[in-house]
Amino acid sequence: MILGVLIVSLLAFALTNVFAKKSWQTLLSLVFGLIFVASLGLIVANLSNHFGMEKVTETKTTKIVSSTESDSANMLLYKALGNGTEKVYLYRTDESQKKPKATGTDNETNKVEKTDGDAEKVSKTTYWIYKSDMYKFWFNIADNNHEYDKRVNTFKIPADWVELSTDQAEKLAGLVKEKQSTMESEAKTFVQEGLVKAMTENPKMSQEEQAKLTKDLAADYQKQALAKLVKEVKGE
């Protein structure tokens, strides 16, 4: 609507200024000129400084699964941009999803936090909206209501998840393959020693208890071995 006022005031100023012969006509042309300048200033203020608008933030929580299909660990992968300070995170929302989604780079930042619950992505997106229908009526020139401002993504991952860059993940996969036979041998030894120790302390351990302990020991070894490899690829 204000664009219409701008155009009308400009035409009115031009006409009254050209044909002004009396003082009241000159005064009227000045009024139209002031209206034109004020309208133009308000339009500029709206487009550049969001005059008449306010920020609102919408929160969306999405469950996520490992960025890649991996038997060794759940991973949250990222790709570093530029000098490495900016990261684009790759995530999946379903096990059947083949290609991971990527976070954006347009005023979008990412954080990673540990959680005791399930892995999830919490996105807080901020938009500009008009403060009232009146402001919307006057200034919604370029259909800019609900204009995007910024987004903050917080990836909440359990303690047993691994955060790696795509390069580090590739290197980790290579190390696991390279040391597979050694790790299998070490795993057997680790499980046997743990089982012998447990049975020494509890000779009456049942077959079911032994089977469960064997499974738990194998998982413990895998977790410890993976933690060492992760430190190696991160250079820690």
N, C-alpha and C positions, 0 to 999 in steps of 0.2 A: 504493500500500500504506500509506503513512504517513497518508493520509486516513482509512483504516479504523482505524488506531491512535488517531487523534485522536478519532474518534466513539466508539469503545469506551471509551477512557480517560475521556471526558466523562461517558458514561452510568454507568460504574463509579464515578466520583467522586461523581456525584449520588446514586446508590443507597447507597453506603457512608456518605456524609455524612449522609443523611437517617435511615438506620437505625442509625447508629453508637451503641452503648451502652457499649462497652468501649474501653479505651485503644488496643488493637491495631487495632480497627476504625477508629478516628480516624486512627491512623498510616497505615493502608492507604489511607484516603481521601486523605491528603496525598500519598502516593506516586502515586496515580492523577492527582491534581491536577498534580503535577510533570511526569508523563508528558504530560498534556494541554498544559501550557504549553510544554514542550520541543518537542513535535510541531508545535504552532502556530508557534513561533519558526523551526523548520527549514523549514516550508512557506513562511513569509513570506520567509525568506532565499533560498530557491530561486526564488521568483517574482520577487522584487525585485532580488536580487544574484547570481542564477544559481549558488547554492550547489550543489556537486557536479558542476558543468559546466565545460567549457573551450572555448576558441575554436579553430576550424579554418578554414582559408582554401582555397577551391577556385578554380582558375584556368581560365578558358575563353577561347580565342582564336578570333575570328571574322573571316574576310576581309570587307572592305567595299568598296563602289564609291561613286562620287560620289552625294551626297545628292539631286541633281537630274539629270535628263537634260539635259546641256549640251554643245554643240559647242565652246564657247570654253575651258572649263577644268573640271577635277575640283574639286568643292567639298565641304567639310564644314560643314554649316549648324548653327546653334544658335539657340535662342530665349531671350532674357534674361528672367528672372523678377524681380519685386520691384524692388529698386534696381539690378539689373544684375549683382550679384555672383554670383548663382546662375544657371546655364545648363542648359537641357535641350538635348541634342544630338540631331540628326535624322540618321539613317544608313540606308543600304540595304545589303543583303547579296547582292543579285542585280540584274543589269541589267533583268530583267523585272519587278522589284518596282515598282509604281506609287507607292504611298504609303510614305514612309520611316517607320521605327520611331523611337520617342523613348525616351531614357533616363529613368529614374524620378527621383522626388524624395524617396523615403523613405530617409533616411540613405545617399544615393547621391551621390558626387562624381565629377567628370570632369576629365581632364587631356589635353592634346594635346602630342604629341612628333613631331619630324621623324624620318624613317627612310630608309635607303637601299634598303629592301626594299619589299614590297607593302603596300598600305594594309590595316590591320587594327584590330580593337577587342579589347583585352585586358581582360577583366573579372575582378577578384579579389573574390569574395564570401565574407564571413566569417559563419560560423554558430556557434551554441552547441550543443554536444553533451555528453552525459553522459560523465564520466570513465571509468566502468566500468558493467558490467551491474548491479552492486549498486545504484549510485546511480539508474540507470534504473528498476530494480525498485521502489525506495522513493519516487521523486519524480516519475515521469512521469505526473503527475496530469492535466494538461491537454494531454497528447500534445505536449509542447513540446520534444521531442528534435529536433535539427537546426533550431533556431529562428533565423530571419534576424536578423543584427546590422547589417551595413553592406555596401556595395559600392563599389569604386573602379574606374572605367572609364578606361583609357588608350587614346586614339585615336592610333595611329601612322600618320602620313600622309607621303607622299613630298614632296620640296621643291617640286615643281611644283603641289601642291594648294593651294587657297585656303580659309582659314577665315573665314567670314562669318556675320553674324547674318542672320536671314530678311529683315529690313528692308534691310540692306545689299545682299543678293543681289537683291532687287527693284529697288533703285536701280541696281545694276550692269547688270541686264538692260535697264533704260531707257536708260542711257548708251550701251551697245553698239548698241542700235537707233537711237538719235539720231545717233551718229557713224559709222554703218556705211559710208555712202558715202565719207566722208573717210578712214576707215581702209582701205578698199579701194584708194583712190587712193594713199595713203601706202605701202601694202604693195607695190603694183606698182613704185613708185619705189625702194623699199628693195631689192626683189629685183633690179631691173635694175641698180642701182648696184653691188650686191654681185657680180652675175654679170659685169659689165664688168670690175670690179677683179680678179676671179679669173681671167678669161680673158686679161687683160693680163699677169698673172703666169705664166699657163700657157696659151699659145696653142694647144697641142695637146690641150686638154681634149676628151674624147669627148662624144658626144650623151648617153650614159648618165650620165656624170659631171655634165654640165650639168643634166640633169633632176633628179638627186639633189640637187645644190646648190640648184636653184630651190626644191625642196620644203623643204630645210633652212632656207633663208633666209626662206621664207614662215612657217615655224613659229617662227623666231626673232623675226620682227616681231610675230607674234600674241602671243607670250609677253611681249615688251617692252610692247606696247600694253596688254595686259591688266593688267600690273603697275602701269602708270600709272593706269588706271581704278580698280583696287582701292585704291590709295593715296588717290585722290580720294574714293571712297565712305567710306573709313575716316577721312577728314579728316587724313591724314598729310602 
